[in-house]
Amino acid sequence: STPALIVPFLEYVHEQRLDMSWMELLITSSDSCSVADYRTLQERFGSLFRIINAYGVTEAAIDSSFYDEELAKLPQTGHVPIGKAWLNAKFYIVDAHLNPVPVGVLGELVIGGVGVARGYLNRPELTEEKFVDSPFAAGERLYRTGDLGRWMEDGNVDFIGRIDNQAKIRGYRIETGEIESQLLRVEGVREAVVLVRSDANGQKALCAYYTPDTGAELAVNDLRSALAQELPGYMIPSYFVELERLPLTPNGKIDRKALPAPEGEAGSGTEYVAPRNELE
């Protein structure tokens, strides 16, 4: 099940003291899972049944990797890693020319192995674009997922988001998934989504939507300050919108199109500093 659906459901089960002895395995998949949600599941139900976080796409036999580490090895904040590839699958993280990227560098996640499909039915152009010959092994075919990820030092993969969510604002190419990942590292933030929206003047601006942990009080200036310690200024959202919960699609994924337009004026969160001289 998707994390956005399973976490509130199991919290209800916990509150109602319902019997969960019948369950042996729970797999969260189909969307990114926050560390806060994963910790909630592990701390409340980890002694009752096994919980793993999986990743995959339909074009490569659904799930291709899983994360099943001890709770102590879980990152403190951010997204839960998607782990390592199954034995019959292969993961590569590459640049636009299918060259492998170093550990810690963002790239496109491509999948190889026996689970890769033959292509799309009656869609030869799309098949040619997404299913490519592997430069790493003769006769191997790869599927280009369109997802961004990076290798972690322990060999797990950190899933960041869709390449489609890249944006270009004032000449800077921005990975909104990277901003979301940093926002989730802020103490008290439970969920986060970052979008590019156009203001009344047609100018593009970053808008961050977030939900707080129970009892957490988050000030916008504190969020901006926390992000500014890790990100360049052009990646700091102009708008911050706090929501009780993020809207979901019928499939249980975050519905980005249903997120409300921000109110008020865009702000940088910093005081205006006058130029020191005529040149400035």
C-alpha positions as CSV (number, residue, x, y, z in Angstrom):
1,S,0.0,0.0,0.0
2,T,1.0,3.6,-0.4
3,P,2.5,5.2,2.8
4,A,-0.1,8.1,2.7
5,L,-2.9,5.5,3.1
6,I,-1.4,2.8,5.3
7,V,0.0,5.1,8.0
8,P,-3.4,6.8,9.0
9,F,-5.1,3.4,8.7
10,L,-2.7,1.6,11.0
11,E,-2.8,4.6,13.5
12,Y,-6.6,4.0,13.6
13,V,-6.1,0.3,14.2
14,H,-3.7,1.1,17.0
15,E,-6.1,3.6,18.6
16,Q,-9.0,1.1,18.4
17,R,-6.8,-1.7,19.8
18,L,-7.8,-4.0,16.9
19,D,-6.1,-7.4,16.5
20,M,-3.2,-7.4,14.0
21,S,-1.8,-10.8,14.8
22,W,-2.9,-12.1,11.4
23,M,-0.5,-9.9,9.5
24,E,3.0,-11.1,8.8
25,L,4.4,-8.7,6.2
26,L,3.6,-5.1,5.3
27,I,5.1,-3.5,2.1
28,T,4.9,0.2,1.5
29,S,5.4,1.2,-2.1
30,S,4.2,3.2,-5.1
31,D,5.2,6.6,-3.5
32,S,7.9,8.0,-1.3
33,C,7.7,7.3,2.4
34,S,8.8,9.8,5.0
35,V,11.2,8.8,7.8
36,A,8.6,10.0,10.3
37,D,5.9,7.7,8.9
38,Y,8.3,4.8,8.7
39,R,9.4,5.2,12.2
40,T,5.7,5.4,13.4
41,L,5.1,2.0,11.6
42,Q,8.2,0.4,13.0
43,E,7.9,1.6,16.6
44,R,4.2,0.6,16.8
45,F,4.0,-2.5,14.7
46,G,7.6,-3.7,14.1
47,S,7.4,-6.2,16.8
48,L,4.2,-7.7,15.3
49,F,5.1,-8.0,11.6
50,R,7.9,-7.3,9.2
51,I,7.8,-3.9,7.4
52,I,9.8,-3.1,4.3
53,N,9.8,-0.1,1.9
54,A,9.8,-1.1,-1.7
55,Y,10.2,0.7,-5.1
56,G,9.4,-0.3,-8.6
57,V,7.6,0.5,-11.8
58,T,5.1,-1.5,-14.0
59,E,7.6,-1.6,-16.8
60,A,10.0,-3.7,-14.7
61,A,7.7,-6.2,-13.0
62,I,6.4,-3.8,-10.3
63,D,8.8,-3.8,-7.4
64,S,12.6,-3.9,-8.2
65,S,14.1,-3.0,-4.8
66,F,13.4,-3.0,-1.1
67,Y,14.7,-1.4,2.1
68,D,14.7,-3.6,5.2
69,E,17.3,-2.2,7.5
70,E,17.3,-2.0,11.3
71,L,15.5,1.0,12.7
72,A,18.9,2.3,14.1
73,K,20.3,2.4,10.6
74,L,17.4,4.5,9.2
75,P,18.3,8.2,8.4
76,Q,17.1,10.6,11.1
77,T,15.0,12.6,8.7
78,G,14.0,12.9,5.0
79,H,12.7,10.1,2.9
80,V,13.2,6.4,3.6
81,P,15.8,4.9,1.1
82,I,14.4,2.5,-1.5
83,G,17.1,0.1,-0.7
84,K,18.9,-2.3,-3.0
85,A,17.8,-4.1,-6.1
86,W,16.3,-7.6,-5.9
87,L,18.6,-10.4,-7.1
88,N,17.0,-10.5,-10.6
89,A,17.1,-6.8,-11.0
90,K,19.9,-4.3,-11.6
91,F,20.0,-0.6,-10.7
92,Y,22.1,2.1,-12.4
93,I,22.1,5.8,-11.7
94,V,23.2,7.7,-14.8
95,D,23.4,11.2,-16.4
96,A,21.6,12.2,-19.6
97,H,24.1,10.2,-21.7
98,L,23.8,7.0,-19.7
99,N,27.2,7.6,-18.0
100,P,27.2,6.4,-14.3
101,V,27.4,9.1,-11.7
102,P,29.4,9.0,-8.5
103,V,28.1,8.3,-5.0
104,G,25.9,11.2,-3.7
105,V,25.3,12.7,-7.1
106,L,21.8,13.0,-8.5
107,G,21.0,11.1,-11.7
108,E,18.3,9.1,-13.5
109,L,17.5,5.7,-12.1
110,V,17.5,3.0,-14.8
111,I,16.6,-0.6,-14.3
112,G,18.0,-3.8,-15.9
113,G,17.5,-7.5,-15.3
114,V,15.0,-10.2,-16.3
115,G,12.0,-8.1,-15.1
116,V,12.3,-5.4,-17.7
117,A,9.4,-5.5,-20.2
118,R,9.7,-5.8,-23.9
119,G,8.1,-2.3,-24.5
120,Y,4.8,-0.6,-24.9
121,L,2.1,-2.1,-27.0
122,N,1.7,-0.2,-30.3
123,R,3.9,2.6,-29.0
124,P,7.2,2.2,-30.9
125,E,8.4,5.7,-30.4
126,L,7.9,5.7,-26.7
127,T,9.4,2.2,-26.5
128,E,12.5,3.4,-28.3
129,E,12.8,6.4,-25.9
130,K,12.3,4.5,-22.6
131,F,13.8,1.0,-23.3
132,V,17.5,1.3,-24.3
133,D,20.4,-1.0,-24.9
134,S,22.7,-1.2,-21.9
135,P,26.2,0.3,-22.2
136,F,27.2,-1.9,-19.2
137,A,26.4,-5.4,-20.3
138,A,26.1,-6.9,-23.8
139,G,22.6,-7.9,-24.7
140,E,21.0,-6.2,-21.6
141,R,18.1,-3.8,-22.0
142,L,17.4,-1.0,-19.6
143,Y,14.3,0.9,-18.7
144,R,14.7,4.6,-18.1
145,T,12.4,5.3,-15.1
146,G,12.4,9.1,-15.3
147,D,13.0,9.1,-11.5
148,L,15.8,10.9,-9.8
149,G,18.0,9.1,-7.2
150,R,21.5,8.9,-5.8
151,W,23.7,6.2,-4.4
152,M,24.2,6.3,-0.6
153,E,27.6,5.3,0.9
154,D,26.1,2.1,2.3
155,G,24.9,1.0,-1.2
156,N,21.3,1.9,-0.7
157,V,19.5,4.2,-3.2
158,D,18.0,7.5,-2.0
159,F,14.9,8.3,-4.1
160,I,14.4,12.0,-4.8
161,G,11.5,12.4,-7.2
162,R,10.5,12.7,-10.8
163,I,12.7,14.3,-13.4
164,D,9.4,15.8,-14.7
165,N,9.3,17.9,-11.5
166,Q,12.4,19.8,-12.5
167,A,11.9,23.5,-12.9
168,K,13.7,26.4,-14.3
169,I,13.3,29.7,-12.5
170,R,15.3,32.9,-13.3
171,G,17.8,30.8,-15.3
172,Y,18.4,28.2,-12.5
173,R,17.5,24.6,-13.0
174,I,15.8,23.4,-9.8
175,E,15.1,19.9,-8.5
176,T,12.0,20.3,-6.4
177,G,12.5,16.8,-4.9
178,E,15.8,18.0,-3.5
179,I,14.0,20.9,-1.7
180,E,11.3,18.4,-0.4
181,S,14.1,16.1,0.9
182,Q,15.7,19.0,2.8
183,L,12.4,20.2,4.1
184,L,11.6,16.7,5.5
185,R,14.9,17.0,7.5
186,V,13.6,19.9,9.5
187,E,12.4,18.8,12.9
188,G,8.6,18.9,13.2
189,V,7.9,18.5,9.4
190,R,6.0,15.3,8.7
191,E,5.2,15.6,4.9
192,A,6.4,18.0,2.3
193,V,5.7,18.8,-1.4
194,V,7.2,21.6,-3.4
195,L,5.6,23.0,-6.6
196,V,6.3,25.7,-9.1
197,R,3.4,28.2,-9.4
198,S,2.9,31.4,-11.3
199,D,2.0,34.5,-9.4
200,A,-0.5,37.3,-10.4
201,N,2.2,38.8,-12.7
202,G,3.0,35.5,-14.4
203,Q,6.3,35.0,-12.6
204,K,7.3,31.5,-11.5
205,A,7.8,31.0,-7.8
206,L,8.5,28.0,-5.6
207,C,5.7,27.0,-3.2
208,A,6.3,24.6,-0.3
209,Y,3.4,22.6,1.2
210,Y,4.0,20.8,4.5
211,T,2.2,19.0,7.3
212,P,3.6,19.3,10.9
213,D,4.1,16.5,13.4
214,T,1.5,16.3,16.1
215,G,1.9,19.2,18.5
216,A,4.7,20.8,16.5
217,E,4.6,24.5,15.9
218,L,6.5,25.6,12.8
219,A,7.4,29.2,12.0
220,V,7.9,30.0,8.3
221,N,11.1,32.0,9.1
222,D,12.5,29.0,10.9
223,L,11.8,26.8,7.9
224,R,13.5,29.3,5.6
225,S,16.5,29.5,7.9
226,A,16.8,25.7,8.1
227,L,16.7,25.4,4.3
228,A,19.1,28.3,3.8
229,Q,21.8,26.3,5.7
230,E,21.7,23.5,3.1
231,L,20.4,25.1,-0.1
232,P,21.4,28.1,-2.3
233,G,19.1,31.1,-2.1
234,Y,17.3,30.4,-5.5
235,M,16.1,27.1,-4.1
236,I,14.3,28.6,-1.0
237,P,10.5,28.7,-1.6
238,S,8.8,32.0,-1.8
239,Y,5.6,30.6,-0.3
240,F,5.1,28.2,2.6
241,V,1.6,26.7,3.1
242,E,0.9,24.6,6.2
243,L,-1.9,21.9,5.7
244,E,-3.5,19.5,8.2
245,R,-3.0,16.8,5.6
246,L,-2.0,16.6,2.0
247,P,-4.7,15.7,-0.6
248,L,-4.6,12.3,-2.1
249,T,-5.6,10.7,-5.4
250,P,-7.9,7.7,-5.5
251,N,-4.7,5.6,-5.7
252,G,-3.4,7.0,-2.5
253,K,-0.7,9.2,-3.9
254,I,-0.3,12.9,-3.2
255,D,-2.5,14.8,-5.5
256,R,-0.3,17.8,-6.5
257,K,-3.0,19.3,-8.7
258,A,-5.4,19.6,-5.7
259,L,-3.0,21.6,-3.6
260,P,-4.4,25.1,-2.9
261,A,-2.9,28.3,-4.4
262,P,-0.9,30.2,-1.8
263,E,-2.3,33.4,-0.3
264,G,-0.5,36.6,0.4
265,E,2.7,38.1,-1.1
266,A,5.8,36.1,-1.8
267,G,8.6,36.7,0.6
268,S,12.2,35.8,0.9
269,G,12.1,35.7,4.7
270,T,15.0,38.2,5.0
271,E,15.0,41.9,5.6
272,Y,15.7,44.3,2.8
273,V,19.3,45.5,2.7
274,A,19.9,48.7,0.8
275,P,22.8,48.9,-1.7
276,R,26.0,50.3,-0.2
277,N,27.1,52.3,-3.3
278,E,26.0,53.4,-6.8
279,L,27.4,50.3,-8.4
280,E,25.4,47.9,-6.2
